[in-house]
Every structure is written in C-alpha cells, then in structure tokens.
Amino acid sequence: MPWPPYSPDLNPKENLWALLKQEIYKLHPELEHASDTVATKRALIEAAKEA
C-alpha cells in the first residue's frame, strides 16, 4: 500500500523534530515529563540552543 503524499513519515521536518527532541531529552531528561508552562518552554529553547 503506498504512503499518502503528505504523510509525516515522508516529511523531513517531522524527522528532524524527532531527532532534535531526542537529543534535548538526552541532555536534559527532566524536561521529558515537564508540564507545558512558559518556564518549561523557555527551558526547552535554552536546551535547544546548547544542543
């Protein structure tokens, strides 16, 4: 069965986000279970800058 043309599996951006998220959680495992707050979002941005 062929994949639909807009499948996330075929979208390079989706794969990039998955890799970035994986690297951030490796560096900062405490963020994986953090709540969705402004402070958490800022911490994620700072962690991404360091990665």
C-alpha atoms as an extended CHARMM CRD file, in Angstrom:
* protein
*
        51  EXT
         1         1  MET       CA              0.0000000000        0.0000000000        0.0000000000  PROA      1               0.0000000000
         2         2  PRO       CA              1.5460000000        3.3750000000       -0.9920000000  PROA      2               0.0000000000
         3         3  TRP       CA              2.0000000000        6.1740000000        1.5340000000  PROA      3               0.0000000000
         4         4  PRO       CA             -0.1310000000        9.3060000000        1.1710000000  PROA      4               0.0000000000
         5         5  PRO       CA              1.8990000000       12.2310000000       -0.2410000000  PROA      5               0.0000000000
         6         6  TYR       CA              1.5780000000       14.2840000000        2.9620000000  PROA      6               0.0000000000
         7         7  SER       CA              2.4460000000       11.5080000000        5.3820000000  PROA      7               0.0000000000
         8         8  PRO       CA              4.5630000000       12.6520000000        8.3640000000  PROA      8               0.0000000000
         9         9  ASP       CA              6.8250000000        9.6700000000        7.6680000000  PROA      9               0.0000000000
        10        10  LEU       CA              7.8380000000       11.2760000000        4.3750000000  PROA      10              0.0000000000
        11        11  ASN       CA              8.2250000000       14.8110000000        5.7360000000  PROA      11              0.0000000000
        12        12  PRO       CA             11.9120000000       15.5900000000        6.5250000000  PROA      12              0.0000000000
        13        13  LYS       CA             10.8790000000       18.2880000000        9.0270000000  PROA      13              0.0000000000
        14        14  GLU       CA              8.9890000000       15.7540000000       11.1380000000  PROA      14              0.0000000000
        15        15  ASN       CA             12.0570000000       13.5240000000       11.2500000000  PROA      15              0.0000000000
        16        16  LEU       CA             14.2730000000       16.4770000000       12.1610000000  PROA      16              0.0000000000
        17        17  TRP       CA             11.9830000000       17.4860000000       15.0500000000  PROA      17              0.0000000000
        18        18  ALA       CA             12.0210000000       13.9080000000       16.3410000000  PROA      18              0.0000000000
        19        19  LEU       CA             15.8410000000       13.8530000000       16.3100000000  PROA      19              0.0000000000
        20        20  LEU       CA             16.0850000000       17.2740000000       17.9450000000  PROA      20              0.0000000000
        21        21  LYS       CA             13.6320000000       16.2750000000       20.6690000000  PROA      21              0.0000000000
        22        22  GLN       CA             15.5640000000       13.0710000000       21.3080000000  PROA      22              0.0000000000
        23        23  GLU       CA             18.8580000000       14.9660000000       21.6910000000  PROA      23              0.0000000000
        24        24  ILE       CA             17.3350000000       17.5610000000       24.0280000000  PROA      24              0.0000000000
        25        25  TYR       CA             15.8630000000       14.8530000000       26.2490000000  PROA      25              0.0000000000
        26        26  LYS       CA             19.2610000000       13.1130000000       26.3420000000  PROA      26              0.0000000000
        27        27  LEU       CA             20.8920000000       16.3140000000       27.5840000000  PROA      27              0.0000000000
        28        28  HSD       CA             18.0030000000       17.3280000000       29.8690000000  PROA      28              0.0000000000
        29        29  PRO       CA             15.9380000000       14.2570000000       30.8520000000  PROA      29              0.0000000000
        30        30  GLU       CA             13.9750000000       16.2950000000       33.3890000000  PROA      30              0.0000000000
        31        31  LEU       CA             12.2310000000       18.1040000000       30.5290000000  PROA      31              0.0000000000
        32        32  GLU       CA             10.6380000000       14.9400000000       29.1460000000  PROA      32              0.0000000000
        33        33  HSD       CA              7.9490000000       14.9190000000       31.8300000000  PROA      33              0.0000000000
        34        34  ALA       CA              7.7060000000       18.6540000000       32.4120000000  PROA      34              0.0000000000
        35        35  SER       CA              4.4040000000       20.4520000000       32.2660000000  PROA      35              0.0000000000
        36        36  ASP       CA              3.5010000000       22.7910000000       29.4200000000  PROA      36              0.0000000000
        37        37  THR       CA              4.3370000000       26.0940000000       31.1170000000  PROA      37              0.0000000000
        38        38  VAL       CA              6.1200000000       29.2240000000       29.9470000000  PROA      38              0.0000000000
        39        39  ALA       CA              9.1140000000       28.3200000000       32.1260000000  PROA      39              0.0000000000
        40        40  THR       CA              9.2590000000       24.8700000000       30.5630000000  PROA      40              0.0000000000
        41        41  LYS       CA              9.1130000000       26.3260000000       27.0580000000  PROA      41              0.0000000000
        42        42  ARG       CA             11.9540000000       28.7050000000       27.8950000000  PROA      42              0.0000000000
        43        43  ALA       CA             13.9990000000       25.8190000000       29.3050000000  PROA      43              0.0000000000
        44        44  LEU       CA             13.3980000000       23.8240000000       26.1160000000  PROA      44              0.0000000000
        45        45  ILE       CA             14.5320000000       26.7610000000       23.9780000000  PROA      45              0.0000000000
        46        46  GLU       CA             17.6850000000       27.1940000000       26.0530000000  PROA      46              0.0000000000
        47        47  ALA       CA             18.3770000000       23.4480000000       25.8770000000  PROA      47              0.0000000000
        48        48  ALA       CA             17.9640000000       23.5420000000       22.0940000000  PROA      48              0.0000000000
        49        49  LYS       CA             20.4610000000       26.4010000000       21.8540000000  PROA      49              0.0000000000
        50        50  GLU       CA             23.0070000000       24.3330000000       23.8010000000  PROA      50              0.0000000000
        51        51  ALA       CA             22.4710000000       21.1790000000       21.7170000000  PROA      51              0.0000000000
